[in-house]
Amino acid sequence: MILLDGKETARQVREELRQEVDVLAGKYGRRPGLAVILVGDDPASQVYVRNKERACEDCGIESVPHRISSATQHELEGLIQELNRDVKVDGILLQLPLPKELDSQKCLDLIDPDKDVDGFHPVNVGKLSLGLPGFRPCTPAGVINLLKRYDLDPACKKAVVIGRSNIVGKPLAMMLSQSGPCANATVTLCHSRTADLAAECREADFIFAAVGMPKFVTGDMVKEGAVVVDVGINRTDEGLCGDVDFDSVKDKAHAITPVPGGVGPMTIAQLMVNTVEAYKLHVGDS
């Protein structure tokens, strides 16, 4: 069984980016800039933002934090428009969830698509659906990067994606089914209304669990030799766990991600990749 070490792989990605950024900064006279907007005091969001800021430091990216205790919709939209105009800001990340009184979709729609390093803007979603170049959401793109680095190619294989969110499930299904490297899979997108989900999973060569339910995928749902990627992270009385029952699946899987230390670090690493790509777009080096 291959343990897909997202933590170590993400470290390698950050080191490669650091070397690239050092060269580019010498050439263009500035480093990439990532603006991170955090509104409110959600503890989990604060942890995520700190991790992203540390990743920026590792990669030589300038972090431009905007921590706001509270804001009106008008004020937040004004900040986004200001960052859109700032030539030293290459990427804008709006940390979700926002406080309930704010309209997150309106704010995401305001971000310049060329600075949308989260890949959530409708323009970038549309480019993904058409197979055109653009920013991909960080979690599914990080998953694909992890598979590439372990030479786990889903081409001509059956893949099951469990979960149809706009952030993970839908974009991941599209990326896996498109032509190109680490793609060309036959994809079934499953969800809460899927009939006999366990049977669908037992037919899969690749299983991607992104349903948000602790230990949902069990050993009896996985065929021998499958690749199992656990996107979930759930806080339970027993601690953190994924959407996959790791102990019952690991002996049947050819490869599996741990939780924590699997997909999570790759998500942040992909954010850094997207930021550097946005920078190269803006300085004319893409």
N, C-alpha and C positions, 0 to 999 in steps of 0.2 A: 504493500500500500504506500502510495506517494502522498506525503503531507504537503499540501500546497502552502508554503510559507509566505504569506502576504507581507509580513513584517520585514523579512530579509529582502524580498523582491522589491518592496517599496524603497528600502534603503539604497539598493542598487540604482533604482530609477532616479532618486534624488541626487546621488553622486554623479551620475551621467549628466543630469541637468545642470549641476553646479559647474562642471567643466565647460559645458556649452555656454552657459550664461556668462562665465568669466571671459570667454573669448568674445562674445557678442557685446558685452559691456565695454570692453576695450575698443571695439570697432565703432560703436555708436555713441559712446559717451554717457550712457545711462543704463541702469538695470531695469528689468521688467518691474512693473508696479501692479500690485493686487490690492484693491480696496475691498475691505470686508465690513459689511454693515450688520451690526447686532442691535436689535431693538428689544428692550425689556431685560428681565433678569432670569430667564429660563436657565436652570443649572446645566442641563445637558448641552444646550446651545453654547454656553460659556466654555465648556470643556472642548467642544468641537472647534470653536474659534481659536482657542489657545493652541490646539494641535495644528491647526492650519497656519498660524503665525510661526510656530516652531519649524514647520516644513518650509515656509518661505525663507527663514533664516538659513536652513540647511542648503537650500538651492541658490542662495544669493539673490533672491527676489525681494524687492522692497515691499514690505507690508504697510498698508495705509489703513489702520483700524478706525472705525467710526462706531464707538460704543455709545448708545443713546438709551437713557433710562426710559424715556417716553417720547412719542412724536405723534403729530396729527398726520393724516393721510397727505395733506398738502405739503407739510414739512418734509416728509420722507420722499415724496415725489420730487420735490425741489432738490434734495441732496443727490438723488440719482441723476437728475438732469445736469447738475453741476459736475458730477464725476464723469458723465458722458463727454463733457467738454474738456476735461482735464487731460492734456496730452501726455502727462506722466503716469496716468492710470491706464493700464492695458487690459485689466480684467476687473469686473465688478461682481462680487458675490453677496447676495442678500441672504443672510442666514434665516432659515425657516425652522419652526413656525414663527410667524409674526404674532404679536398680541391680537386677540380676536376682533378688536375694533378696526383693524387695518385690513385692506384688500390686497392680499399678496399677489394675486394674478395681475392686477393693474400695475403694481410696482414692477413685477417681472417683465411685463410687456413694454415698460418704459426703458429698460436697459438696452443700450446699443447692441445689436446682435453681434457686432465685431468685438464687443467686450463681455459677451455673455459666456463666461468660462464655465458656468454650471450647465450650459446646454439646454436651458429651459425655455428660451424665447421661441415663440411660434415660428419664426423664420428658421431657426436652427432645427426645430422639430420637423419642419417641412423638408429641409435639406436632407435630414436623416431618412425620412420616408421615401425620398426620391433617389437616395444613394449618392447625393452630392456632397462635396467637401463642406465641412462646417463643424462646429463644436458639438461633441457628443456628451450626454450626461455622464458625470464622473464615475458613478458606481458601475453601470454596465460597461463603460469603456475600460475601467480598471479591471473588471472581470476578464474581458477579452485580452488585455495586456498580460494578465497573470497566466492565462491559458497559453498564449504565445511563448512566454518565457519557459514554460515547462513542456513545450512541444506537444501540447494536447490539442490536436486539430479536430474540430467538429464536422469537417467537410464530409458529406455523404453519410453522416450519422443522424440518428433520431435524437432530438433534444426536446426536453419538456421544461418549460418555464412556468413556475407556480407563482401567480401573482400578476395582476394586470395594471399596476400603478403607472402613472405617467413618468415617474422618476426612475423606476427600475424595470419592471416587467415588460411593458410595451416596447421601450427602446431596445432592451436587450434582445427581445424576440426579433425585432427588425434587423439588428446588427448581425445576429447569428444566421439569419436567412438570406442576407445579401451576398453578392459575389465579392470575392476578395480573400485576403489572407485571414485565417482563423474564422471562417464563416462557411457559407454553402451548406448549412445544416438544414434538415427537414424539421421544422419547429412546430410544436403544439403549445399554444398558450392556454394554460389552465387557470381556473379561478374557483370561487366558492360555488358556482353553479355547474361545474363540470361533473358529468355523470361518471361514476367509478374512477375517481382520480387515481386511486392506488393502481388500477390496471394500466392507466396511461403511463404512470411512472415506471412500472415493471417492464415496459417495452422500450424505455429510454436508455440510450448510451450516455447521455449527458443529462443531469438533473440540476436545475437552478432553482433554489428555494428562496422566494422573496415574498412570503405570505404574512409575516409578522406574528406567527404563532409558535410558542416554544416547543421544540422537539416534535414538530408536526410530521416530518418525514421520518419514518421508522424503517428498520432493516427489512421488514417484509414487503416494503414498497420499492425496494431497490434490487435490480438484477446484478448478478456477479459481474465484476469488471467495469461497472459504470463509473463515470466521473461525476462527483457530487460537489456542487458549489453552493455554499450556505451564505446567503446575503443577509439573513436576519440577525438581529441582535436584540435580545429580550432580557429585561431585568426581572429576575424571579427571586423568591426567598432563598433559593440555593445559589444565587449569584447570576452572572451573565451566561446566557446560552443562546444558541442559534435556533433556526427553524428546523434544523436537522438533529435527530437523536444520534449524536456522534458515536456513542458507545455501541449502539446496535447496528450502525451502518458501516463503520470503519473496516470491519473484517470482510465485508463484501465488496467494497469500493476499490477500484484501481487507483483512484486519487480522490482526495477530499480536502476541503478547507477547514481549518479550526475556527472556533469563535471563543474568545477574540484572537486576533492575529492573522486573519485570513483576508477577507474582502475589505474590511475597514481601512487598513493602511493603504491599500491600493486605490481606494476612493480619493484619499487626500493626495496621493502621489499623482493621480490623473489630473486633479485640479492644478497642480504645479505644471504638468505637461501642457494643459490647455492654456495656462497663463503665458508660458514661454511662446507657444504658438501664436497667441494674440499679439504679443510683443513683436515677434518677427513680422507679423502682418502689418503692424503699424510702422515699423522702421524700414519696411520694404525688403526684408530678408527671407520672405517665405517663398 
